[in-house]
């Protein structure tokens, strides 16, 4: 058997999986998004995004996603730098601590925060015992941002860490030997070389944060509608697959922009940690 044929055979299961669970569902969404209930071609489903309530949900989702992504970046980058300077054993152990929560179901992790943040929850019970003011952020945008940051922080940390450990220490040492101080070394050497990981991390946090509906349902009390919640309601409550698919296609534009940006700055996949 030739080498080319063996590669095709080895990639067969992945190709079948991709066609069954990526290509076919995407084709179905495109079909429903571009047709009316009677099957005729229409752009009315796409035009639904122009409704004031849908624009509000999209803007709200974009704003919360951007804020959560910035917070994740500010928190993850210094931590990734610290981890990249540790010895291998301690390094692996600490990284594992951040990965372990990801083994738990996403829904259960979010439900746990709902229990912690509710008015009679664990956090407020502790604050009451310490005679401190109660924390009333449940069912607010702050709770949604907290849920996004908690759930998606590892997706920012790991790509940045993966880029930092690939930086040749001799390059950093050379910059310092040539007279660069700490800030100059970071701005002109470390950060530019870790940029693929940063872009990858931003994409891996922003995309799921933009499309989420579980976090806003549970921590926002279903009072704050993001575009993901609107799409979910179209499919599940109104059984309007056509409008739901049309809104999904509009949302895909932002996802494709994010993916194109990541591809531009991380062509070799240096920031990918999975």
C-alpha positions as CSV (number, residue, x, y, z in Angstrom):
1,X,0.0,0.0,0.0
2,X,1.4,3.4,-0.9
3,X,2.1,6.0,1.7
4,X,-0.6,8.3,0.3
5,X,-3.3,5.7,0.5
6,X,-2.3,4.8,4.1
7,X,-2.7,8.4,5.1
8,X,-6.2,8.6,3.6
9,X,-7.1,5.4,5.4
10,X,-5.8,6.8,8.7
11,X,-7.7,10.0,8.3
12,X,-10.9,8.2,7.3
13,X,-12.5,8.1,10.8
14,X,-11.8,11.9,11.2
15,X,-13.2,12.7,7.8
16,X,-16.4,10.6,8.5
17,X,-16.8,12.4,11.9
18,X,-16.3,15.8,10.3
19,X,-18.8,15.2,7.5
20,X,-21.4,13.7,9.9
21,X,-21.1,16.3,12.7
22,X,-19.8,19.4,11.1
23,X,-20.5,19.6,7.4
24,X,-24.0,18.1,7.4
25,X,-25.3,20.2,10.3
26,X,-23.8,23.3,8.8
27,X,-25.5,22.5,5.4
28,X,-28.8,22.0,7.3
29,X,-28.4,25.4,9.1
30,X,-27.7,27.1,5.8
31,X,-30.7,25.5,4.2
32,X,-33.1,26.5,6.9
33,X,-31.5,30.0,7.2
34,X,-32.0,30.7,3.5
35,X,-35.5,29.3,3.1
36,X,-39.0,30.1,4.3
37,X,-41.4,27.6,6.0
38,X,-42.7,26.5,2.6
39,X,-39.1,25.8,1.4
40,X,-38.9,28.9,-0.9
41,X,-35.7,31.0,-1.0
42,X,-35.7,34.1,1.3
43,X,-33.5,36.5,3.0
44,X,-36.1,37.4,5.6
45,X,-34.5,35.1,8.2
46,X,-31.2,37.0,7.9
47,X,-33.1,40.3,8.1
48,X,-34.5,39.3,11.5
49,X,-31.2,40.4,13.0
50,X,-32.2,43.9,12.2
51,X,-35.0,43.8,14.8
52,X,-34.3,46.1,17.8
53,X,-34.4,43.3,20.4
54,X,-32.1,41.1,18.4
55,X,-29.6,44.0,17.8
56,X,-29.7,44.7,21.5
57,X,-29.0,41.0,22.3
58,X,-26.1,40.9,19.8
59,X,-24.5,44.1,21.1
60,X,-24.9,42.9,24.7
61,X,-23.3,39.6,23.8
62,X,-20.4,41.3,22.0
63,X,-19.9,43.7,25.0
64,X,-19.9,40.9,27.7
65,X,-17.7,38.7,25.5
66,X,-15.1,41.4,24.9
67,X,-15.0,42.3,28.6
68,X,-14.6,38.6,29.6
69,X,-11.9,38.1,27.0
70,X,-9.9,41.1,28.3
71,X,-10.2,40.0,31.9
72,X,-9.1,36.5,30.9
73,X,-6.1,37.9,29.0
74,X,-5.1,40.2,31.9
75,X,-5.3,37.3,34.4
76,X,-3.8,34.6,32.2
77,X,-0.8,36.3,30.7
78,X,1.1,37.0,34.0
79,X,0.2,33.5,35.3
80,X,1.4,31.9,32.0
81,X,4.7,33.8,32.4
82,X,5.2,32.5,36.0
83,X,4.4,29.0,34.9
84,X,6.8,29.1,32.0
85,X,9.7,30.0,34.4
86,X,9.0,27.2,36.8
87,X,10.8,23.8,36.7
88,X,9.1,21.0,34.8
89,X,7.6,19.1,37.8
90,X,6.1,22.1,39.5
91,X,5.0,23.5,36.2
92,X,3.1,20.4,35.1
93,X,1.4,20.1,38.5
94,X,0.1,23.7,38.5
95,X,-1.1,23.4,34.9
96,X,-2.9,20.3,35.9
97,X,-4.7,22.2,38.6
98,X,-6.2,24.5,35.9
99,X,-7.1,21.6,33.6
100,X,-8.8,19.4,36.3
101,X,-12.0,21.7,36.6
102,X,-12.4,21.2,32.8
103,X,-13.0,17.5,33.4
104,X,-16.3,18.4,35.2
105,X,-19.4,19.0,33.1
106,X,-19.7,22.6,31.9
107,X,-23.3,22.8,33.1
108,X,-22.4,21.5,36.6
109,X,-19.6,24.1,36.9
110,X,-22.0,26.9,36.1
111,X,-24.7,25.5,38.4
112,X,-22.1,25.5,41.2
113,X,-21.5,29.2,40.7
114,X,-25.3,29.8,40.8
115,X,-25.4,28.0,44.2
116,X,-22.5,30.1,45.4
117,X,-23.8,33.5,44.2
118,X,-27.5,33.3,45.0
119,X,-28.8,35.5,47.8
120,X,-28.9,32.6,50.4
121,X,-25.8,31.0,48.9
122,X,-22.5,29.9,50.4
123,X,-20.7,33.2,49.7
124,X,-23.4,35.4,51.3
125,X,-23.6,33.0,54.3
126,X,-19.9,33.5,54.9
127,X,-20.2,37.3,54.5
128,X,-23.1,37.3,56.9
129,X,-21.0,35.3,59.5
130,X,-18.2,37.9,59.1
131,X,-20.7,40.8,59.4
132,X,-20.0,42.0,55.9
133,X,-22.4,43.3,53.3
134,X,-24.1,40.7,51.1
135,X,-22.9,40.2,47.5
136,X,-25.9,40.7,45.2
137,X,-24.5,40.1,41.7
138,X,-26.7,37.0,40.8
139,X,-29.0,37.7,37.8
140,X,-26.7,40.6,36.7
141,X,-24.2,41.1,33.9
142,X,-21.4,40.8,36.5
143,X,-22.5,37.3,37.3
144,X,-22.5,36.4,33.6
145,X,-19.0,37.8,33.2
146,X,-17.8,35.9,36.2
147,X,-19.2,32.7,34.8
148,X,-17.5,33.3,31.4
149,X,-14.2,34.1,33.0
150,X,-14.3,31.0,35.2
151,X,-15.3,28.6,32.4
152,X,-13.1,30.0,29.7
153,X,-9.9,31.2,31.5
154,X,-8.0,27.9,30.8
155,X,-8.6,28.4,27.1
156,X,-6.7,31.7,27.4
157,X,-4.0,30.4,29.7
158,X,-2.9,27.3,27.9
159,X,-2.3,28.8,24.4
160,X,-0.3,31.7,25.9
161,X,1.7,29.3,28.1
162,X,2.3,27.1,25.1
163,X,3.8,30.0,23.2
164,X,5.9,31.2,26.1
165,X,7.6,27.9,26.7
166,X,8.6,27.8,23.0
167,X,10.5,31.1,23.2
168,X,14.3,30.5,23.2
169,X,15.7,31.7,26.5
170,X,18.9,32.8,24.6
171,X,16.9,35.4,22.7
172,X,15.6,36.9,26.0
173,X,19.1,36.8,27.5
174,X,20.6,38.4,24.4
175,X,18.1,41.3,24.7
176,X,19.1,41.8,28.3
177,X,22.8,41.6,27.4
178,X,22.3,44.3,24.8
179,X,21.0,46.7,27.5
180,X,17.2,46.2,27.3
181,X,15.5,46.5,30.7
182,X,12.6,44.3,31.8
183,X,9.9,46.4,30.2
184,X,11.8,46.7,26.9
185,X,12.5,43.0,26.8
186,X,8.8,42.2,27.4
187,X,7.5,44.7,24.8
188,X,10.0,44.0,22.0
189,X,10.9,40.3,22.5
190,X,8.6,38.3,24.8
191,X,5.2,39.7,23.8
192,X,5.7,39.7,20.0
193,X,7.0,36.1,20.1
194,X,4.0,35.1,22.3
195,X,1.5,36.9,20.1
196,X,0.3,33.7,18.3
197,X,-0.7,32.3,21.7
198,X,-2.4,35.5,22.7
199,X,-4.4,35.6,19.4
200,X,-5.3,31.9,19.8
201,X,-6.4,32.4,23.4
202,X,-8.5,35.5,22.5
203,X,-10.3,33.5,19.8
204,X,-10.8,30.5,22.0
205,X,-12.4,32.6,24.7
206,X,-14.3,35.2,22.6
207,X,-16.1,32.7,20.3
208,X,-17.7,30.5,23.0
209,X,-18.4,33.5,25.2
210,X,-20.2,35.2,22.2
211,X,-22.4,32.1,21.5
212,X,-23.1,31.0,25.1
213,X,-26.6,30.8,26.4
214,X,-26.3,28.4,29.4
215,X,-24.2,30.9,31.5
216,X,-26.7,33.8,30.9
217,X,-29.6,31.5,31.6
218,X,-28.3,30.3,34.9
219,X,-26.3,33.2,36.2
220,X,-28.4,35.9,34.5
221,X,-31.7,34.4,35.7
222,X,-33.0,34.4,32.1
223,X,-33.5,38.1,32.6
224,X,-30.5,39.1,30.4
225,X,-30.9,37.9,26.8
226,X,-27.8,37.4,24.8
227,X,-27.9,36.5,21.1
228,X,-27.3,32.9,22.0
229,X,-30.4,32.9,24.2
230,X,-32.5,34.4,21.3
231,X,-31.3,31.7,19.0
232,X,-32.0,29.0,21.5
233,X,-35.6,30.3,22.0
234,X,-36.2,30.3,18.3
235,X,-35.3,26.6,18.1
236,X,-36.7,25.3,21.4
237,X,-39.6,27.5,22.4
238,X,-40.9,28.8,19.1
239,X,-39.8,25.9,16.9
240,X,-38.9,28.4,14.3
241,X,-35.8,26.7,12.8
242,X,-35.7,29.1,9.8
243,X,-35.3,32.3,11.9
244,X,-33.0,30.6,14.4
245,X,-30.8,29.3,11.5
246,X,-30.8,32.8,9.9
247,X,-29.6,34.4,13.1
248,X,-27.0,31.7,13.5
249,X,-25.6,32.5,10.1
250,X,-25.2,36.1,11.0
251,X,-23.4,35.1,14.2
252,X,-21.1,32.9,12.1
253,X,-19.8,36.0,10.5
254,X,-18.2,37.1,13.8
255,X,-16.9,33.6,14.3
256,X,-15.3,33.5,10.9
257,X,-13.7,36.9,11.5
258,X,-12.2,35.6,14.7
259,X,-10.9,32.4,13.1
260,X,-9.4,34.4,10.2
261,X,-7.6,36.7,12.6
262,X,-6.2,33.7,14.5
263,X,-5.0,32.1,11.2
264,X,-3.3,35.4,10.1
265,X,-1.2,35.7,13.3
266,X,-0.8,32.0,14.1
267,X,-0.3,30.4,10.7
268,X,1.9,27.6,12.1
269,X,-0.4,26.8,15.0
270,X,2.2,27.8,17.6
271,X,-0.4,29.0,20.0
272,X,-2.6,26.0,19.9
273,X,-2.4,24.0,23.1
274,X,-4.9,21.2,22.5
